[in-house]
Amino acid sequence: MFTPHDDSGYTTPVEGIEMKTLVHGEKTLLTRFKLTRGAILPAHAHPNEQTGYLVSGKIRLHMGDEVYDVGPGDAWCIAPDMTHRAEIIEDSVAVEVFSPVRKDYLPDPK
């Protein structure tokens, strides 16, 4: 599967957080997040392993009992079923891979 760059098609699952699935395969899914300063990603957990990379900005990531101040170039991996949340400190962009594929993140067929 190949997907060319396109700035459209973002959804807003939480106020201040926009997301777009960029590409997916049978076992992984890649998503881009545009995060607005002051936004809060509420605590949640899911059965997918989640590996991320902060492209720009600054966030505070809570993974289980640990808290990380994340800056550009930092990366993380959240184990399946681990409770996590994030505070957006500065406007930020992150990319994340989910495995297995998050069915709720699959784009609507066109």
C-alpha positions in Angstrom: 0.0 0.0 0.0 1.2 3.5 -0.8 -0.3 6.8 0.2 0.9 10.1 -1.1 1.1 13.1 1.2 -2.3 14.9 1.6 -3.1 17.6 4.3 -6.8 16.7 4.2 -8.7 13.9 5.9 -8.0 14.6 9.6 -10.6 13.8 12.3 -10.9 15.2 15.8 -11.4 12.4 18.3 -10.7 14.8 21.2 -10.8 18.6 21.3 -7.3 19.9 20.3 -6.2 16.5 18.8 -6.4 15.8 15.1 -5.5 12.5 13.7 -5.2 10.8 10.3 -4.2 7.2 9.5 -1.5 7.5 6.9 -1.1 3.9 5.8 -1.9 0.4 7.1 -1.1 -3.1 6.3 -2.2 -6.5 7.7 -0.3 -6.1 11.0 0.5 -2.4 11.5 -1.1 1.0 11.2 0.6 4.4 11.0 -1.1 7.5 12.2 -0.2 11.2 12.3 -1.4 13.4 15.1 -1.6 17.2 15.2 -1.8 18.2 18.8 -2.8 21.7 20.0 -1.2 23.3 23.1 -3.4 22.8 26.2 -5.2 19.8 24.8 -5.5 16.7 27.1 -5.6 13.1 25.8 -7.6 11.4 28.5 -6.4 8.2 30.3 -7.2 5.1 28.3 -5.8 1.7 27.4 -6.2 -0.6 24.4 -5.0 -4.1 23.3 -2.6 -2.6 20.7 1.1 -2.0 21.2 1.7 1.7 20.4 5.1 3.0 19.3 5.5 6.7 18.8 7.9 9.5 17.7 7.5 13.2 18.4 8.3 15.2 15.2 7.9 18.6 16.8 6.6 20.4 19.9 6.5 19.2 23.5 4.1 16.8 25.3 4.0 15.2 28.8 3.3 11.5 28.4 2.0 9.4 31.3 2.6 5.7 30.8 1.4 3.7 33.8 3.1 5.2 36.8 5.8 6.9 34.8 5.8 10.5 33.5 8.0 11.7 30.6 8.6 15.2 29.2 8.8 14.4 25.5 10.5 16.6 23.0 11.3 16.5 19.2 13.2 13.3 18.3 12.0 11.4 21.5 10.3 8.0 21.0 8.2 5.7 23.1 6.6 2.3 23.1 3.4 1.7 25.2 2.7 -2.0 26.0 -0.8 -3.4 25.2 -3.4 -2.7 27.9 -1.2 -0.1 29.6 -3.1 2.9 30.8 -1.7 6.1 29.3 -2.5 9.8 28.8 -0.9 13.0 27.5 -0.8 16.7 28.2 0.1 18.8 25.2 2.6 21.5 26.3 3.3 23.0 22.9 1.7 22.6 19.5 3.1 19.3 18.4 3.2 16.6 15.7 3.6 12.9 16.5 3.5 9.8 14.4 2.6 6.5 15.9 2.4 2.8 14.9 -0.2 0.5 16.3 0.0 -3.3 16.2 -2.2 -5.1 15.7 -4.1 -2.7 13.4 -6.6 -0.5 15.3 -9.8 -1.2 13.5 -11.3 2.0 14.9 -8.5 4.0 13.1 -9.1 2.5 9.7 -10.2 5.1 7.2 -13.7 4.9 5.7 -13.5 3.2 2.3 -14.0 5.6 -0.6 
